[in-house]
Amino acid sequence: MSSKKASAATKHRKAAAKKPARPASPPARPRSVRPPPKPAESNPYAVEWQKVEAVQSVFRKSAQLAEDLLHETERLRDNLRKLERENAAMRTQLASDEAMRDLLKKIKQLETEKSTLLSHMHEAEAASTRYSSRYSEMEEELAKLANVYIASYQLHSTLRLPQVVAHLKELLQQLVGARSYGIYWSDATRKSLVLFASENLDARKHGKLTLGGDDPVDPVVERAFLTGVPAIAEGKLDVFGEAQPAAVVPMHFDERVVGVIVVYSVFEQKSHFVSVDFELFKMLGAHAASALAGALLYAAPGAKLPGPEAFRNLGLPARDAT
């Protein structure tokens, strides 16, 4: 009997194994717990029910309060994250402002250094300009000295009258820039000036200049000869000509004026007389007469260079005379 039951149970298990498994049913929704109906006031359990209801009300309020606390906590967390982001942005802005302040400070420092360097550069430029100006002045002075030396050397390099006159004319043309001029020598009476060398000048009209006569010469020429003070124009020279000379230079021999050099006009490229021209006029006034006088004396008949005996009557000491 027991074996039959066992075989039946085995068959039943095999058949159950062959059947497909049923899908698991979804979990049942929790049913809302409804409070039990309020008992009648005559019910002896009314007091107990009121206690239960009070406890449930407390639980409901506690649940609502917990939910409100959760919402408030979430809101505070959101605010905290927002404040953290704002704090990070403010830190970044603060770092940027600090870098900007450092940059502005560096720019100000660089501008100060730039101003200092510019001031030093301007001082160096001013010093360089002064040195350049001084160097130019020195070059000009050296040029003046060279021209004066050349002119003086040419005047006194020979005792031949034609060469002295030729040198004098070359100095007036090449160094002074005279285009038309005349060189006059005074006669013994000092009443007239006789022309003995000229260039681009009408010799018939200007061959002899009378001083203090009925037909006097140009007052500038007469005044320069009588006073010994040169009359040299300081403005533009294109307005001067034979009617009005540009320069009158008296020629001195010791303290006596023996003639004049009259420059009537200059070349077109010469706009005005410069300082070196005044120095040349000064040199010509002091040395032209002595060079001409020496050449005239040496050109006289029978003139010759003096011998050593000519220096013995100069009143020199014996040791110097021998």
SERO-4910 file (N, C-alpha, C, O; in steps of 0.05 Angstrom, whole numbers):
BEGIN
 pado doro    nc1    nc2    nc3   cac1   cac2   cac3    cc1    cc2    cc3    oc1    oc2    oc3
  Met    A     16    -24      0      0      0      0     17     25      0     12     44    -14
  Ser    A     36     24     15     55     47     17     71     51     -8     77     74    -16
  Ser    A     78     29    -22     93     32    -47     76     44    -69     85     59    -85
  Lys    A     50     37    -68     32     49    -87     29     79    -83     29     95   -102
  Lys    A     27     86    -59     26    115    -52     51    129    -61     51    152    -70
  Ala    A     73    116    -57     99    129    -65    101    132    -94    110    153   -104
  Ser    A     93    112   -110     94    114   -139     75    135   -149     80    150   -168
  Ala    A     51    137   -136     32    158   -144     43    186   -138     39    204   -154
  Ala    A     55    188   -117     67    215   -110     89    222   -129     93    245   -136
  Thr    A    105    201   -138    126    206   -157    115    215   -184    125    234   -196
  Lys    A     94    202   -193     81    210   -218     70    238   -216     71    254   -235
  His    A     58    243   -193     47    270   -190     68    292   -191     64    314   -201
  Arg    A     91    286   -181    113    305   -181    124    309   -209    130    332   -217
  Lys    A    126    287   -224    135    289   -252    116    305   -269    125    321   -285
  Ala    A     90    300   -265     71    316   -280     71    345   -273     68    362   -290
  Ala    A     75    349   -248     77    378   -240    102    391   -251    102    415   -256
  Ala    A    124    375   -254    148    386   -265    146    393   -294    158    412   -304
  Lys    A    128    376   -309    124    381   -337    108    406   -342    111    418   -363
  Lys    A     90    415   -324     74    438   -328     91    464   -326    109    465   -310
  Pro    A     84    484   -344     99    509   -342     94    524   -317     72    522   -305
  Ala    A    115    538   -307    112    552   -282     96    577   -286     99    591   -306
  Arg    A     79    582   -268     62    607   -268     79    631   -262     97    630   -245
  Pro    A     73    653   -276     88    678   -269     81    687   -241     59    684   -231
  Ala    A    102    699   -229     98    709   -201     79    733   -202     82    751   -218
  Ser    A     60    732   -185     41    754   -184     54    778   -170     70    775   -152
  Pro    A     47    802   -180     59    826   -168     51    828   -139     30    819   -130
  Pro    A     69    841   -124     62    844    -95     37    860    -92     32    880   -106
  Ala    A     23    853    -73     -3    866    -68      2    893    -56     20    897    -39
  Arg    A    -14    913    -65    -11    940    -55    -20    940    -26    -39    928    -17
  Pro    A     -4    956    -12    -13    958     16    -38    974     18    -41    996      8
  Arg    A    -57    962     31    -82    975     34    -81    996     55    -69    993     76
  Ser    A    -94   1018     48    -94   1040     67   -109   1032     92   -131   1020     92
  Val    A    -96   1040    113   -108   1032    139   -128   1053    146   -122   1076    151
  Arg    A   -151   1045    147   -173   1063    154   -178   1061    184   -179   1039    196
  Pro    A   -181   1084    194   -186   1082    223   -213   1068    228   -232   1072    213
  Pro    A   -214   1054    248   -239   1040    254   -261   1060    259   -256   1082    268
  Pro    A   -284   1052    253   -306   1071    256   -309   1080    285   -304   1066    304
  Lys    A   -316   1106    286   -318   1118    312   -341   1104    327   -364   1104    317
  Pro    A   -336   1094    350   -357   1081    365   -377   1101    376   -371   1125    379
  Ala    A   -398   1092    381   -419   1110    392   -411   1118    420   -396   1105    433
  Glu    A   -422   1141    428   -415   1152    453   -423   1134    477   -413   1134    499
  Ser    A   -443   1119    470   -453   1100    492   -435   1076    494   -438   1060    513
  Asn    A   -417   1073    474   -400   1050    475   -380   1054    498   -369   1076    502
  Pro    A   -375   1032    513   -357   1035    535   -328   1039    527   -311   1046    543
  Tyr    A   -323   1033    500   -295   1036    491   -290   1064    478   -270   1067    465
  Ala    A   -308   1083    482   -306   1110    469   -281   1125    479   -267   1138    463
  Val    A   -275   1122    504   -251   1136    515   -226   1125    503   -208   1139    495
  Glu    A   -225   1098    500   -202   1086    488   -199   1094    459   -177   1099    449
  Trp    A   -221   1096    446   -220   1105    418   -210   1134    415   -195   1139    396
  Gln    A   -218   1151    432   -208   1178    431   -178   1179    435   -164   1195    423
  Lys    A   -168   1162    453   -139   1161    457   -125   1152    432   -104   1163    424
  Val    A   -136   1131    419   -124   1121    394   -124   1143    373   -105   1147    358
  Glu    A   -147   1157    371   -149   1178    351   -129   1201    357   -117   1212    338
  Ala    A   -126   1207    382   -106   1228    389    -78   1220    381    -62   1236    371
  Val    A    -72   1194    387    -45   1184    380    -41   1185    350    -20   1192    341
  Gln    A    -61   1176    335    -59   1177    306    -56   1206    295    -41   1211    277
  Ser    A    -70   1225    307    -68   1252    299    -39   1262    304    -28   1277    288
  Val    A    -28   1254    327      0   1262    333     19   1250    312     37   1263    303
  Phe    A     13   1224    305     30   1211    285     28   1225    258     48   1229    244
  Arg    A      3   1232    251      0   1246    225     14   1273    225     27   1280    205
  Lys    A     12   1288    246     26   1314    248     56   1310    247     70   1325    235
  Ser    A     65   1289    261     93   1283    261    103   1277    233    124   1285    225
  Ala    A     87   1261    219     94   1254    191     95   1278    173    113   1282    157
  Gln    A     74   1296    176     74   1320    160     98   1338    167    110   1350    149
  Leu    A    103   1340    193    126   1356    202    152   1345    191    170   1360    182
  Ala    A    155   1318    191    179   1305    180    182   1311    150    204   1317    140
  Glu    A    159   1309    136    159   1315    108    167   1344    102    183   1350     85
  Asp    A    155   1362    118    163   1391    115    192   1395    121    206   1411    108
  Leu    A    202   1381    141    231   1383    148    248   1373    125    269   1384    119
  Leu    A    239   1351    113    254   1340     90    255   1360     67    276   1365     55
  His    A    231   1372     61    231   1393     40    248   1417     47    263   1427     30
  Glu    A    247   1425     72    263   1448     80    293   1441     79    310   1458     71
  Thr    A    299   1417     87    327   1408     85    337   1408     57    359   1417     51
  Glu    A    320   1398     38    328   1398     10    331   1426     -1    350   1432    -16
  Arg    A    313   1444      8    315   1471     -1    340   1484     10    354   1499     -5
  Leu    A    347   1479     35    371   1490     46    396   1478     33    416   1492     29
  Arg    A    395   1453     25    417   1441     10    421   1455    -17    443   1460    -25
  Asp    A    398   1460    -30    400   1474    -56    412   1502    -52    429   1511    -67
  Asn    A    402   1515    -31    413   1542    -25    443   1541    -19    459   1558    -27
  Leu    A    451   1519     -4    479   1516      3    496   1512    -22    517   1524    -25
  Arg    A    486   1494    -40    501   1490    -65    503   1516    -81    524   1522    -93
  Lys    A    480   1531    -82    481   1557    -96    500   1576    -84    515   1590    -98
  Leu    A    500   1577    -57    519   1595    -43    548   1586    -48    566   1603    -50
  Glu    A    552   1560    -49    579   1550    -54    588   1558    -82    611   1566    -86
  Arg    A    570   1556   -101    577   1564   -129    583   1594   -130    602   1603   -142
  Glu    A    565   1610   -116    570   1639   -115    596   1645   -101    611   1664   -109
  Asn    A    602   1631    -80    627   1635    -65    651   1629    -83    670   1644    -83
  Ala    A    649   1607    -98    671   1601   -116    674   1622   -138    696   1630   -145
  Ala    A    651   1632   -148    652   1653   -168    664   1679   -156    680   1692   -169
  Met    A    656   1685   -132    667   1709   -119    697   1705   -113    712   1725   -116
  Arg    A    706   1681   -106    734   1677   -102    750   1680   -129    771   1692   -129
  Thr    A    738   1670   -150    750   1674   -176    751   1703   -184    772   1713   -194
  Gln    A    729   1717   -179    728   1746   -185    748   1761   -168    762   1779   -178
  Leu    A    750   1753   -142    769   1767   -124    797   1762   -134    814   1780   -134
  Ala    A    803   1737   -142    830   1731   -153    835   1747   -178    857   1757   -182
  Ser    A    815   1750   -195    818   1765   -219    822   1795   -213    839   1808   -225
  Asp    A    806   1805   -193    810   1833   -185    838   1838   -173    850   1858   -178
  Glu    A    847   1818   -158    874   1821   -146    895   1821   -168    914   1836   -167
  Ala    A    891   1803   -188    910   1803   -210    909   1829   -226    929   1839   -236
  Met    A    884   1840   -229    881   1865   -243    895   1888   -228    908   1905   -240
  Arg    A    892   1888   -201    905   1908   -185    935   1906   -187    950   1926   -190
  Asp    A    945   1881   -187    974   1877   -190    983   1887   -218   1004   1899   -221
  Leu    A    966   1881   -238    973   1889   -265    973   1920   -267    991   1931   -279
  Leu    A    953   1933   -255    952   1962   -256    976   1974   -241    988   1994   -250
  Lys    A    983   1961   -219   1006   1971   -204   1032   1968   -220   1049   1985   -220
  Lys    A   1034   1945   -234   1058   1941   -251   1058   1961   -274   1079   1971   -282
  Ile    A   1035   1966   -286   1033   1985   -308   1042   2013   -298   1056   2027   -312
  Lys    A   1032   2021   -274   1040   2046   -263   1070   2048   -258   1083   2068   -263
  Gln    A   1081   2026   -248   1110   2025   -243   1125   2027   -270   1146   2041   -272
  Leu    A   1116   2013   -290   1129   2015   -316   1126   2043   -328   1145   2052   -341
  Glu    A   1103   2055   -325   1100   2083   -335   1119   2102   -320   1131   2120   -333
  Thr    A   1123   2098   -294   1142   2114   -279   1171   2110   -290   1186   2129   -294
  Glu    A   1178   2084   -295   1204   2079   -306   1207   2091   -334   1228   2101   -341
  Lys    A   1185   2089   -349   1186   2101   -376   1190   2131   -375   1206   2142   -390
  Ser    A   1176   2144   -356   1180   2173   -354   1208   2180   -346   1220   2199   -355
  Thr    A   1219   2163   -328   1247   2168   -319   1266   2164   -343   1285   2180   -347
  Leu    A   1262   2143   -358   1279   2138   -381   1277   2160   -402   1296   2168   -414
  Leu    A   1252   2169   -406   1248   2191   -426   1261   2216   -416   1273   2231   -432
  Ser    A   1260   2221   -390   1273   2245   -379   1303   2243   -383   1316   2262   -391
  His    A   1314   2219   -377   1343   2216   -381   1350   2218   -411   1371   2229   -418
  Met    A   1332   2207   -428   1338   2209   -457   1337   2238   -466   1354   2246   -482
  His    A   1318   2253   -456   1316   2281   -464   1341   2297   -454   1351   2314   -468
  Glu    A   1350   2290   -429   1374   2303   -419   1398   2295   -436   1415   2312   -443
  Ala    A   1399   2269   -444   1422   2261   -461   1420   2274   -488   1441   2283   -499
  Glu    A   1396   2277   -499   1393   2290   -525   1401   2320   -523   1413   2331   -541
  Ala    A   1392   2332   -501   1400   2360   -497   1430   2363   -494   1442   2382   -506
  Ala    A   1443   2345   -479   1472   2346   -477   1485   2341   -504   1505   2354   -511
  Ser    A   1474   2321   -519   1485   2316   -545   1482   2340   -564   1499   2346   -579
  Thr    A   1458   2353   -561   1454   2377   -578   1474   2399   -570   1485   2413   -588
  Arg    A   1478   2402   -544   1498   2422   -536   1526   2416   -546   1540   2433   -556
  Tyr    A   1533   2390   -544   1559   2382   -554   1561   2386   -584   1582   2395   -594
  Ser    A   1540   2378   -598   1540   2382   -627   1542   2411   -635   1556   2419   -653
  Ser    A   1526   2428   -620   1527   2456   -625   1555   2467   -619   1566   2483   -635
  Arg    A   1566   2459   -597   1593   2468   -590   1614   2458   -610   1632   2473   -618
  Tyr    A   1610   2433   -619   1628   2422   -640   1626   2438   -666   1646   2444   -679
  Ser    A   1601   2445   -673   1597   2461   -697   1609   2488   -694   1621   2499   -713
  Glu    A   1606   2500   -671   1618   2526   -666   1649   2524   -668   1662   2542   -679
  Met    A   1660   2503   -656   1689   2499   -658   1698   2495   -687   1718   2506   -695
  Glu    A   1682   2480   -702   1689   2476   -730   1688   2503   -745   1705   2509   -762
  Glu    A   1667   2518   -739   1664   2544   -752   1688   2563   -744   1698   2577   -761
  Glu    A   1695   2562   -719   1718   2579   -710   1744   2570   -724   1760   2586   -732
  Leu    A   1747   2543   -726   1771   2533   -740   1771   2541   -769   1791   2548   -781
  Ala    A   1747   2540   -782   1745   2548   -810   1751   2578   -812   1765   2587   -831
  Lys    A   1742   2594   -793   1748   2623   -794   1778   2627   -792   1790   2642   -807
  Leu    A   1790   2613   -772   1819   2616   -769   1834   2607   -794   1854   2620   -802
  Ala    A   1825   2585   -806   1838   2575   -830   1836   2596   -853   1855   2601   -867
  Asn    A   1812   2606   -856   1808   2626   -878   1824   2651   -873   1837   2662   -891
  Val    A   1824   2660   -848   1840   2684   -842   1869   2679   -845   1884   2696   -855
  Tyr    A   1878   2655   -837   1906   2648   -841   1914   2647   -870   1934   2657   -878
  Ile    A   1896   2634   -886   1902   2632   -915   1903   2660   -927   1921   2667   -943
  Ala    A   1884   2677   -920   1883   2704   -931   1908   2720   -923   1920   2733   -940
  Ser    A   1915   2718   -897   1939   2733   -888   1964   2722   -901   1982   2737   -909
  Tyr    A   1966   2696   -904   1989   2684   -916   1992   2692   -945   2013   2699   -955
  Gln    A   1969   2693   -960   1970   2701   -988   1978   2730   -991   1993   2737  -1009
  Leu    A   1968   2747   -973   1975   2775   -975   2005   2780   -971   2017   2796   -984
  His    A   2017   2765   -952   2045   2770   -944   2064   2750   -956   2087   2749   -947
  Ser    A   2055   2734   -974   2073   2713   -985   2092   2724  -1007   2110   2710  -1015
  Thr    A   2087   2748  -1016   2103   2759  -1037   2105   2790  -1034   2089   2802  -1021
  Leu    A   2126   2801  -1046   2129   2830  -1047   2125   2841  -1075   2130   2865  -1080
  Arg    A   2117   2825  -1093   2112   2834  -1121   2083   2846  -1122   2064   2832  -1115
  Leu    A   2082   2871  -1130   2056   2885  -1129   2034   2872  -1145   2012   2869  -1135
  Pro    A   2039   2863  -1170   2018   2850  -1185   2007   2825  -1171   1983   2820  -1171
  Gln    A   2025   2809  -1158   2015   2785  -1144   2000   2793  -1119   1980   2779  -1112
  Val    A   2009   2813  -1105   1994   2822  -1081   1966   2831  -1089   1946   2824  -1075
  Val    A   1963   2846  -1110   1937   2855  -1119   1920   2831  -1129   1896   2830  -1123
  Ala    A   1933   2812  -1142   1918   2789  -1151   1908   2772  -1128   1886   2762  -1128
  His    A   1925   2770  -1107   1916   2755  -1083   1893   2769  -1069   1875   2757  -1059
  Leu    A   1895   2796  -1068   1874   2811  -1056   1847   2808  -1071   1826   2805  -1058
  Lys    A   1848   2808  -1097   1824   2804  -1113   1813   2775  -1110   1789   2772  -1108
  Glu    A   1831   2755  -1108   1822   2728  -1104   1808   2725  -1077   1788   2711  -1075
  Leu    A   1818   2738  -1056   1806   2736  -1030   1778   2748  -1030   1759   2737  -1019
  Leu    A   1775   2771  -1044   1749   2784  -1045   1729   2767  -1061   1706   2766  -1054
  Gln    A   1738   2754  -1082   1719   2739  -1099   1713   2711  -1086   1690   2703  -1085
  Gln    A   1734   2697  -1078   1730   2669  -1069   1721   2667  -1040   1704   2650  -1034
  Leu    A   1732   2683  -1023   1725   2680   -994   1702   2698   -986   1685   2689   -971
  Val    A   1701   2722   -996   1680   2741   -989   1656   2737  -1008   1633   2742   -999
  Gly    A   1660   2730  -1033   1639   2727  -1052   1632   2753  -1066   1609   2756  -1074
  Ala    A   1651   2771  -1068   1646   2797  -1081   1644   2794  -1111   1661   2781  -1123
  Arg    A   1624   2805  -1123   1620   2804  -1152   1631   2829  -1166   1646   2828  -1185
  Ser    A   1623   2852  -1155   1634   2878  -1165   1646   2893  -1142   1633   2897  -1121
  Tyr    A   1670   2902  -1145   1684   2916  -1123   1706   2934  -1134   1713   2932  -1157
  Gly    A   1716   2951  -1117   1738   2969  -1124   1756   2973  -1100   1747   2975  -1077
  Ile    A   1782   2975  -1106   1802   2980  -1085   1815   3007  -1091   1826   3012  -1112
  Tyr    A   1812   3025  -1071   1819   3053  -1075   1843   3060  -1056   1845   3050  -1034
  Trp    A   1860   3078  -1067   1883   3088  -1051   1881   3118  -1050   1875   3132  -1070
  Ser    A   1887   3129  -1026   1884   3158  -1022   1908   3173  -1034   1931   3163  -1033
  Asp    A   1903   3197  -1045   1925   3214  -1054   1938   3228  -1030   1929   3225  -1008
  Ala    A   1959   3243  -1036   1974   3257  -1014   1956   3277  -1000   1960   3282   -976
  Thr    A   1938   3290  -1014   1921   3311  -1001   1898   3300   -986   1884   3314   -971
  Arg    A   1893   3274   -989   1870   3260   -976   1844   3273   -984   1825   3273   -968
  Lys    A   1843   3284  -1008   1818   3296  -1018   1804   3278  -1038   1781   3283  -1046
  Ser    A   1818   3257  -1047   1806   3239  -1067   1816   3211  -1063   1838   3206  -1051
  Leu    A   1801   3192  -1073   1808   3164  -1073   1811   3154  -1102   1792   3158  -1118
  Val    A   1834   3142  -1108   1840   3133  -1135   1837   3103  -1137   1848   3088  -1121
  Leu    A   1821   3094  -1157   1817   3066  -1162   1841   3054  -1175   1850   3064  -1196
  Phe    A   1852   3032  -1164   1875   3018  -1177   1870   2989  -1182   1885   2976  -1195
  Ala    A   1848   2978  -1172   1840   2950  -1177   1810   2947  -1174   1798   2958  -1156
  Ser    A   1798   2933  -1193   1769   2930  -1192   1760   2905  -1207   1776   2892  -1220
  Glu    A   1734   2899  -1205   1722   2877  -1220   1693   2883  -1225   1678   2890  -1206
  Asn    A   1685   2881  -1250   1657   2886  -1258   1648   2914  -1250   1626   2918  -1240
  Leu    A   1666   2933  -1254   1660   2961  -1246   1668   2980  -1268   1688   2976  -1281
  Asp    A   1652   3000  -1273   1657   3021  -1293   1680   3039  -1283   1675   3056  -1265
  Ala    A   1703   3036  -1294   1726   3051  -1285   1723   3081  -1291   1734   3097  -1276
  Arg    A   1710   3088  -1312   1706   3116  -1318   1688   3130  -1298   1692   3154  -1292
  Lys    A   1669   3116  -1288   1650   3128  -1269   1662   3127  -1241   1657   3146  -1225
  His    A   1676   3106  -1234   1685   3102  -1207   1716   3103  -1206   1728   3094  -1186
  Gly    A   1729   3115  -1226   1758   3115  -1226   1770   3133  -1204   1792   3128  -1194
  Lys    A   1756   3155  -1197   1766   3173  -1177   1742   3184  -1161   1722   3193  -1172
  Leu    A   1744   3181  -1135   1723   3190  -1116   1733   3215  -1102   1753   3214  -1087
  Thr    A   1718   3237  -1105   1726   3262  -1092   1714   3264  -1064   1690   3258  -1060
  Leu    A   1730   3272  -1045   1722   3274  -1017   1717   3303  -1010   1735   3319  -1014
  Gly    A   1693   3310  -1001   1688   3337   -992   1686   3358  -1014   1687   3381  -1008
  Gly    A   1682   3350  -1039   1680   3369  -1061   1651   3375  -1068   1633   3369  -1053
  Asp    A   1648   3388  -1091   1621   3395  -1100   1605   3370  -1108   1581   3369  -1106
  Asp    A   1620   3349  -1117   1607   3324  -1125   1618   3302  -1108   1634   3286  -1117
  Pro    A   1610   3301  -1083   1622   3282  -1064   1614   3253  -1071   1594   3248  -1085
  Val    A   1629   3236  -1061   1624   3207  -1065   1601   3198  -1046   1589   3214  -1032
  Asp    A   1595   3173  -1048   1575   3162  -1030   1582   3168  -1001   1604   3164   -993
  Pro    A   1563   3178   -986   1569   3186   -958   1579   3162   -941   1594   3166   -922
  Val    A   1571   3138   -948   1580   3115   -933   1610   3111   -937   1625   3105   -918
  Val    A   1620   3114   -962   1648   3111   -968   1664   3133   -955   1685   3128   -943
  Glu    A   1654   3158   -957   1668   3180   -945   1670   3178   -914   1691   3183   -902
  Arg    A   1648   3169   -902   1648   3166   -873   1667   3144   -864   1681   3147   -844
  Ala    A   1668   3122   -878   1686   3100   -871   1715   3108   -874   1732   3101   -857
  Phe    A   1721   3124   -895   1749   3132   -899   1757   3153   -877   1779   3151   -866
  Leu    A   1740   3172   -871   1747   3193   -852   1748   3183   -823   1764   3191   -807
  Thr    A   1730   3164   -816   1729   3155   -788   1745   3129   -784   1752   3123   -761
  Gly    A   1751   3114   -805   1765   3089   -802   1748   3066   -792   1758   3045   -784
  Val    A   1722   3070   -792   1703   3050   -782   1690   3036   -806   1678   3051   -823
  Pro    A   1692   3010   -809   1680   2997   -833   1649   2999   -832   1637   3000   -810
  Ala    A   1637   2999   -855   1608   2999   -858   1600   2974   -874   1604   2973   -898
  Ile    A   1590   2954   -860   1584   2928   -872   1554   2922   -868   1544   2923   -845
  Ala    A   1540   2915   -889   1511   2910   -887   1507   2883   -872   1522   2864   -876
  Glu    A   1486   2883   -856   1479   2859   -840   1454   2845   -849   1447   2824   -839
  Gly    A   1440   2856   -869   1416   2844   -879   1420   2830   -905   1443   2821   -912
  Lys    A   1399   2827   -921   1401   2815   -947   1418   2832   -966   1417   2857   -965
  Leu    A   1433   2819   -983   1452   2833  -1000   1443   2837  -1029   1457   2848  -1045
  Asp    A   1419   2827  -1036   1410   2829  -1063   1400   2857  -1071   1395   2862  -1094
  Val    A   1398   2875  -1051   1388   2902  -1057   1411   2921  -1061   1407   2945  -1067
  Phe    A   1436   2912  -1058   1459   2930  -1060   1471   2929  -1088   1468   2909  -1102
  Gly    A   1484   2951  -1096   1496   2953  -1122   1514   2978  -1123   1524   2987  -1103
  Glu    A   1519   2988  -1148   1537   3011  -1151   1525   3036  -1138   1540   3054  -1130
  Ala    A   1499   3038  -1136   1487   3062  -1124   1490   3061  -1093   1492   3082  -1081
  Gln    A   1492   3037  -1082   1494   3034  -1053   1511   3010  -1048   1502   2987  -1052
  Pro    A   1536   3014  -1038   1554   2991  -1034   1545   2973  -1011   1533   2983   -992
  Ala    A   1552   2948  -1012   1545   2929   -991   1565   2930   -968   1558   2924   -945
  Ala    A   1590   2937   -974   1611   2938   -952   1632   2957   -960   1641   2958   -983
  Val    A   1641   2973   -941   1663   2992   -944   1683   2986   -922   1676   2990   -898
  Val    A   1707   2978   -928   1728   2970   -908   1751   2989   -911   1765   2988   -932
  Pro    A   1757   3006   -891   1780   3023   -893   1806   3007   -888   1807   2989   -872
  Met    A   1827   3014   -903   1853   3000   -901   1871   3017   -883   1877   3040   -890
  His    A   1880   3005   -861   1897   3020   -842   1926   3013   -846   1934   2991   -852
  Phe    A   1942   3034   -843   1971   3031   -843   1980   3044   -817   1981   3069   -815
  Asp    A   1987   3028   -797   1990   3038   -770   1963   3050   -761   1943   3036   -760
  Glu    A   1963   3075   -753   1939   3089   -745   1926   3106   -767   1907   3120   -761
  Arg    A   1936   3104   -791   1928   3121   -812   1912   3105   -833   1920   3082   -840
  Val    A   1890   3116   -843   1874   3104   -864   1885   3113   -891   1885   3137   -896
  Val    A   1895   3094   -907   1907   3101   -933   1890   3094   -957   1897   3101   -979
  Gly    A   1868   3080   -952   1851   3072   -975   1827   3057   -965   1823   3053   -941
  Val    A   1810   3049   -983   1786   3034   -976   1781   3011   -997   1790   3013  -1020
  Ile    A   1768   2991   -987   1759   2969  -1004   1728   2971  -1005   1715   2969   -984
  Val    A   1717   2975  -1029   1688   2979  -1031   1676   2955  -1046   1683   2950  -1070
  Val    A   1659   2940  -1033   1645   2917  -1046   1617   2927  -1053   1600   2933  -1035
  Tyr    A   1611   2929  -1079   1585   2940  -1088   1564   2918  -1089   1541   2923  -1080
  Ser    A   1570   2895  -1098   1551   2873  -1100   1565   2847  -1096   1589   2845  -1099
  Val    A   1549   2826  -1090   1560   2799  -1086   1546   2780  -1105   1527   2787  -1119
  Phe    A   1556   2755  -1106   1544   2735  -1123   1516   2726  -1112   1510   2730  -1089
  Glu    A   1500   2715  -1130   1473   2708  -1123   1471   2688  -1100   1453   2690  -1084
  Gln    A   1489   2670  -1099   1488   2649  -1078   1495   2660  -1050   1492   2646  -1030
  Lys    A   1505   2685  -1049   1512   2697  -1024   1489   2714  -1015   1485   2736  -1026
  Ser    A   1473   2705   -996   1449   2720   -987   1456   2742   -967   1444   2763   -967
  His    A   1475   2736   -949   1482   2756   -929   1510   2750   -919   1521   2728   -922
  Phe    A   1523   2770   -907   1549   2766   -895   1547   2750   -869   1529   2755   -853
  Val    A   1565   2731   -865   1566   2715   -841   1590   2724   -824   1606   2742   -832
  Ser    A   1593   2711   -801   1614   2720   -782   1642   2718   -794   1659   2734   -789
  Val    A   1647   2697   -810   1673   2694   -822   1679   2716   -841   1702   2724   -844
  Asp    A   1659   2727   -855   1663   2750   -872   1672   2775   -857   1689   2790   -866
  Phe    A   1659   2779   -834   1668   2801   -817   1697   2799   -808   1712   2818   -807
  Glu    A   1705   2773   -802   1732   2769   -794   1751   2774   -817   1773   2785   -813
  Leu    A   1743   2766   -841   1760   2771   -865   1762   2801   -870   1784   2811   -877
  Phe    A   1740   2815   -868   1741   2844   -872   1759   2857   -852   1774   2876   -858
  Lys    A   1758   2848   -827   1775   2859   -806   1805   2854   -813   1821   2871   -809
  Met    A   1811   2829   -822   1838   2823   -829   1848   2839   -853   1870   2849   -854
  Leu    A   1830   2842   -873   1838   2858   -897   1842   2887   -890   1861   2900   -900
  Gly    A   1826   2898   -872   1830   2925   -863   1856   2930   -849   1868   2951   -850
  Ala    A   1866   2909   -835   1890   2912   -819   1915   2904   -835   1937   2915   -830
  His    A   1913   2886   -855   1937   2876   -869   1939   2883   -898   1961   2882   -909
  Ala    A   1917   2891   -911   1919   2897   -940   1937   2921   -945   1953   2920   -964
  Ala    A   1935   2942   -929   1950   2966   -934   1980   2961   -930   1996   2970   -946
  Ser    A   1987   2946   -909   2016   2940   -905   2027   2922   -927   2050   2926   -936
  Ala    A   2011   2903   -937   2021   2886   -959   2024   2903   -984   2044   2900   -999
  Leu    A   2005   2921   -990   2007   2938  -1014   2030   2957  -1011   2045   2962  -1030
  Ala    A   2033   2969   -987   2055   2989   -983   2082   2975   -986   2100   2987   -999
  Gly    A   2085   2952   -975   2110   2937   -978   2116   2931  -1007   2139   2933  -1016
  Ala    A   2095   2922  -1022   2099   2916  -1050   2106   2941  -1066   2122   2940  -1085
  Leu    A   2093   2964  -1060   2099   2989  -1073   2127   2998  -1069   2141   3006  -1087
  Leu    A   2136   2996  -1044   2164   3004  -1038   2184   2986  -1051   2205   2995  -1061
  Tyr    A   2178   2960  -1052   2196   2941  -1065   2196   2944  -1095   2216   2938  -1108
  Ala    A   2174   2954  -1106   2172   2958  -1135   2185   2984  -1145   2188   2989  -1169
  Ala    A   2193   3001  -1126   2205   3027  -1133   2232   3022  -1147   2245   3001  -1141
  Pro    A   2242   3040  -1164   2267   3036  -1178   2290   3034  -1158   2292   3051  -1140
  Gly    A   2307   3015  -1162   2330   3012  -1145   2324   2999  -1118   2343   2996  -1102
  Ala    A   2299   2991  -1113   2293   2979  -1087   2303   2951  -1086   2303   2936  -1106
  Lys    A   2313   2943  -1063   2323   2916  -1059   2319   2909  -1030   2313   2926  -1013
  Leu    A   2321   2884  -1024   2318   2875   -996   2341   2886   -980   2364   2886   -989
  Pro    A   2336   2895   -955   2357   2906   -938   2376   2884   -929   2369   2861   -926
  Gly    A   2401   2893   -924   2421   2875   -913   2422   2875   -883   2406   2889   -871
  Pro    A   2440   2860   -871   2441   2860   -842   2448   2886   -829   2440   2892   -806
  Glu    A   2462   2903   -844   2470   2929   -832   2446   2946   -828   2447   2965   -812
  Ala    A   2424   2941   -841   2400   2958   -837   2387   2954   -810   2372   2971   -801
  Phe    A   2394   2932   -796   2382   2926   -770   2400   2935   -747   2393   2932   -724
  Arg    A   2423   2947   -753   2442   2955   -732   2434   2981   -719   2442   2986   -696
  Asn    A   2418   2997   -732   2411   3023   -721   2382   3023   -709   2369   3043   -708
  Leu    A   2373   2999   -701   2346   2996   -690   2345   3000   -660   2324   2998   -647
  Gly    A   2369   3004   -648   2370   3008   -619   2368   2981   -603   2360   2981   -580
  Leu    A   2375   2959   -616   2374   2933   -602   2399   2930   -585   2419   2943   -591
  Pro    A   2398   2913   -565   2422   2907   -549   2444   2895   -566   2439   2883   -587
  Ala    A   2469   2899   -558   2492   2890   -574   2491   2860   -579   2497   2851   -601
  Arg    A   2482   2844   -559   2482   2815   -563   2461   2807   -583   2463   2786   -596
  Asp    A   2440   2824   -585   2419   2818   -605   2426   2828   -633   2418   2817   -653
  Ala    A   2442   2851   -634   2449   2863   -659   2470   2847   -674   2471   2849   -699
  Thr    A   2486   2832   -659   2508   2817   -672   2498   2791   -681   2513   2775   -693
***
